[in-house]
């Protein structure tokens, strides 16, 4: 055990475009609470956040866009142009990021916490984590991702790769190395193998010492063994991060739970039908690694699902599926309740749901009525980090429904 008592903290690092976020999301699926330190750096530079004015004062007002926010493309152009500029940016932002990480780790209910940070080994965080997982990719794969997925010019992509510390130095300090060259199945297998080897033993409860054996004698009597209530038959499987919390939660004949591997085909069929397309095996695996799901079953048939993503204290969902002919209200209520519980468990402060007014009218009415959501506009969202997350994620043609999940906020007051 390291800096955080009672927690096993994994630092996930690797150079740009190696796939750190993919590995972090996979670790969340197998039972960890995860923190994206790089995204936190964006939040501390939002308007009215503590690093906003210091960054502008050092790099110049030209990095501010017409919307009054720091333009990260402009900032990145200068920050990645020279190591001194990058170190100065990190010196401004890292104290606030470190404070937020410390709060999140201490507040997490999970025993295993993952912190993704590209500069993990360059700061004091490396000395606080219990293990270092390095994600590695071939340089040509990194370059391809930066150009094709992030839209960077090739010259700019090469510059960003070269300005970082050598990947070999990170690998030398790694507890685990995950090779990620684009085969999601292979990456998933490596993550699962490392989790089973290093984390599962940590999560297994320490067996209690056996009671003393009664000594034979005229007064000795052997009592029948008694099972604790949680050991009796009929209790569902438990979450690896919450060993005493039974799952799935069964409500009447409706079973709302996280999908297992054997549910893959049924969920793929449900999503394919809703999307009007056929999901390939790679599509399904990628969907599972990028999005958390809850499914609703009745009489052995999957009748609904909700997909959601929790990133740095914000829960977002744009896909709720309920089969035609199924009573919407009980299925939706249990799915949303389950999603909110899971999001709170990941310390989400707010839940945003994006739906289409024309096709999802019944869902919208139930969410705005019984389930306590409010329709809102981007410009009316209170906090900058929330607004930016919605602006980046909201699908075209959808309305925004929001619900605050907790009052206190990690990144305020600034």
N, C-alpha and C positions, 0 to 999 in steps of 0.2 A: 504494500500500500504506500502511495506516495503523498503528495501534498494535500489531497482531499481525503479526509478520513472516511472510511466506509464506502469509497467509490473506486472503481477501476477505470482510469481515464486513458483513452487511446488518442494519441495525436496522429492525425492523418495528414501527410504532407507529400510533396513531390513538385516538380517544376510545372510551369504553365502548360495547360492542355494535356496533362497526362491522364486525367480522369478521376481526380480526387473526389469530386462531388458524386460521381457514380458509386464509388466505393463507400462513401459516407452514407448514401441513401440505402445501399444494400445492408450496411450494418444497422441502420434503423429498422429495417424489415426483420432482421433476426433478433432484435430485442434491445438495442441501445438507444439512449437519448443522444441526439446529435446537435452540434452547434457549428454553424458556418462562420468562422471568424472573418473571412474575406467579405462576406455580405454585411457583417456587423460594421466593417470599416466604411461601407457606403452609408450606413445609417448614422454614424457619428459625424459624417460630413454633410448631412442634410441641413437645410435652413433651420436656424435656431438650435442646432446641435452643437456640442462644445468645440468640435474641430472645424466648424464651418468657417468662421472668420480667421483663425490662425492659418488655415490652408490658403485662403484667398490673399491674405497679407504676404505670405511667403512666395506664392507662385504668380500672383497678379490677378487683377480683376478680369482679365481676358478669358479666364477659365470659367466664368459664370455665363450661363446661357440666357436666352431671352426670357425664360420662365423663372429666373432668379435662383436656380439651382446650379450647383457645380456640374459642369459638363465633364463626365468621366472620360470621354474620348479625348478631349483637349488636355485634361489633367494627365491622362495616361501617356499622351504623346511626349510631354516634357518630363514626366517622372521616370519613364522608361528610357529616356535618352541618355541618362548618365547616372551611375550608381550613387553619386552624392545627392542628387535630387530625390531619388527613391528613398534613400536613408532619411532624408529630412522629412518626407511625407510620413514615413513610418514612425519617426520620433514624435510627430504631432499626434497621430491617431492611436498608437499602440497603448498608451496608458488608459484611455477610455475603453478600448476594446478589452484589455485585460480585466478591468473592473467588471465589465458586463459578463465576461466568461466566468469569472469567479462567482458572481451572483447566480448565474444559471446553473453551474455545476452544483453548488451547495443546495440550491432549491429543488434540483431534480429528484424525483422519486426513484428513478432507475439506479441500479447498482453500477451499470456500465454506461459511461459517457464518452462520446466521440467528439473531438474538436478538430475540424478541418482548417488548416492554416498553411498557406504556401510558405510563410516565413517562420514556421514552427521552430526550426533549429537555429535561427538567427537571433532569437530572443530568449527570455527567461522561461517561457512556457515549456520548452524542452525539458527543463529540470523539474517541472511539476507533474508531467504526465507519467503514467506507469509503463507505457509501451509506445513505440514509434512505428507506425505503419507507413511505408513509402510506396506510392503508386508510381510505376515506371512505364514509359512508352518509348518506342523507337523515335528518334528525332524527326524522321520523315512523317511519322504519324502525327506528332505534335504540330508540325508545320501545316499539314493537311487540315487538321481540325481548326486551327486559327484562321486559315484562309477560307475554308468552306463553311464552317459553322458560325464563326464570329465575324466573318466578312472583312477581315483585315487585309490590306495589301501585303503581298509577299515580303516586301522589304521591311515593312513595319513588324510583321510576324517574326521574321528572322531576328530583328533587333530585340524584341521582347524575350525571345528564347535566350539570346546571347548575354543579356544583361543580368541574368540570374546566376546564382552560385551553381557550380557543377553538380549535376544529378548524382554523380558517383560519390560525392561527399555525403549526400543524404543517405544513399544506400549503405554506406559503411556504418552508419549509426542506427540502422533499422533493426527492429525486432522482427518485423514481417515485411516482405517485399511482394507487392501485387503487380504482376505484369498485365498491362491493359493495352492491347493493340487493336481492339475493336471487336473481338469475339465476346459477346456478353455472356454466353454460356460458360466460357472458360474463366472469365473474370469472376462470375458468380461462384463457380466451383472453388476457386482459390480463396475467396472471402469466407465461404462456408467452412472450408477445411481449416483455415486459421482460427475461425471462431470456435470450432469444435475442439481444437488443440489447446488454445490459450484461455478462452473465456468460459466455456462450459464448466471446466473444473472449478473456476472461481465462483460460479453461480450455484454450484451444488452445495446444499446446506451441510454443515458439519454435523455428523451423527452424534446424537447425545449418548453419553456413557450408559452402558447397560446397568440396570439396578442390581444391587448385590444379590447373589443367589441365597435363598433361605437355607439355613443350616438345618439338617435333619434333627428331629427331636419330637417329643410328644405334643408340643404346642404348635409346631410348624405346619403350615397349610399352604398349598400352592393355589394362588388366586387365578381365576380365568383371565386371559388377556383381554384388555379393553381397547377398542379403537377410538381415537379422537374423532369428533364429528367430521372433520375434513378428510379423514382417511376412509370413510365409509363409501360404499358403492353409490354410483349415481352422480358423483361430482365430476364435472368436465375437466379437460386439461387445463393446466395453469400456464400463465405467461412466464417466460424465463426471468423477466425483470421484476415480477411481482409473484413470488412463489405461492403466496397465500390467497391470491385472488382467483377464484374459479372462472374459467371460460369454457365454452361460450355461455352467454347470458340467455337463458330460455324464458320467454315471456308467453305463457299459454302454449299455443302450438306454433308460435313464431320464434324462430331461432336466428338471432342477429349476432354475427361473429366475424372475426377475421378469416379470410380464406386460407386454406392449406394447399399443399402441392396437389393433392388429389382433386381439388376444386378447380384446377386450372382450366380444364376443358369446358366445364359448365359456365364459368365466368366468362371465358372467351366467347362462348356461344351467345351469352346474354349481351355482352358488349358489342359483338358483331351485328347482332340483330338491331340494337339501338342505333349504331352508327351507320348501318346499311352497307357494311363492308366486311370482308373476311380477314380476320387477324391471322397473321402468320405466327409460327412458333417464336421467332425472334421478336415480333411485335408484342406478343404476350409477355415474354420475359422482360423486355424493356419497360413495358407498362407497369409491371409489378415492381421494378426497381425504382421507377420515378414517382409512382403514386401509391398511396396507402388505400386499401379498400376494406369496406365492410360489406358483407353479403347477408341477405335475409332469405331464410329457407322455411318452407312449411311442407310437412309430409314428404320430406326428402327432395323437394323440388326448389331450386333457386328461383325466387320470384322478384328479387330486387337487389340493387347494390348502390353504394355511393363511393366515389373516388375523391380523395382529398390529399392535399399536400400541406404540411406544416413546415414552414421555413422561417426561422428566426422570429418566433413569437406571433406569427400570422398564419391562420388556417384558411385555405382557399379550396373551393370545390366548384367544378363546372360540369359535373356529370353525375346525375341522379337517374337511375334506371329502375322502373317498376313495370313488370309485365302487364300487358293489357288484360283486362278481366279480373285483376287482383284489386281488392279493396285498398285504396291508396293511403287513407289516413293512418291506419295502424302500422303499415309498413314504413311509411315516411317518418312517422313519429319516432319509431324505434331506431331507424337508420340515423336520423339526425341526432338523437340523444346519444347514440353510441359514438358518432363522429365527434360530438362536442366533448364527451368524456375523454376520448383518445387525444383530442387536441389539447385539452386542459392538462392531461398527463404529460404532454410535450411542452407545457408552459405557454401555450398560445394565449394571447391577450384578446384576440378578436377573431371572429369567423366571418368570412365573406363567401357568399354563394352567388354564382352567375348563372342566370337562366334566361331562356327565350320567352318573351311575353306571349307570343302567338301559340307556341307549342307546349309550354309548361304552365299554363294558367292555373290549373288546379293545384299544382305543387306550390306555386307562388302564393296563392290565397291561403293555403294551410300554413306556410312558413310565416307569412305576415300576420296571421291570426293566432292560432293556438301555440305556435312554436316560437313566437317572440322576436322575429326578424323584422327589420325596417328597410324599406327601399331608400336608397340614397344615391347621390351623384358624387363623382370623384372630387369635385371642388368642395364638397361639403364634409369630406372625411377629415377628422380633427388633426391627425398626426401625419407629418410629412412621410415618415417611413411607410405608413399604411397606404397613403396616397400613391407613392411610387410603386409599391408592390401591386396594387390594383391596376395602375396605369400600364404596368409591364405585362400583366397576366390576363386581364379581362378579355374574353373572346368578343369579336365583333358581333353586334346585334343582340347583346344580352343586357339585362338590367342587373344592378348590384343590390344584393340583400345583405345586411350586416347585423351582427349581434356581438356585443361586448361580452367576453367570457370571464374577465377578471378586472378588477379596478386598478391594482397597483401595476406599474410599468417598470421594467428593468432599466430602460435607457432614459428615464426622467427622474428628477428634474435635471435640466442641463444648466 
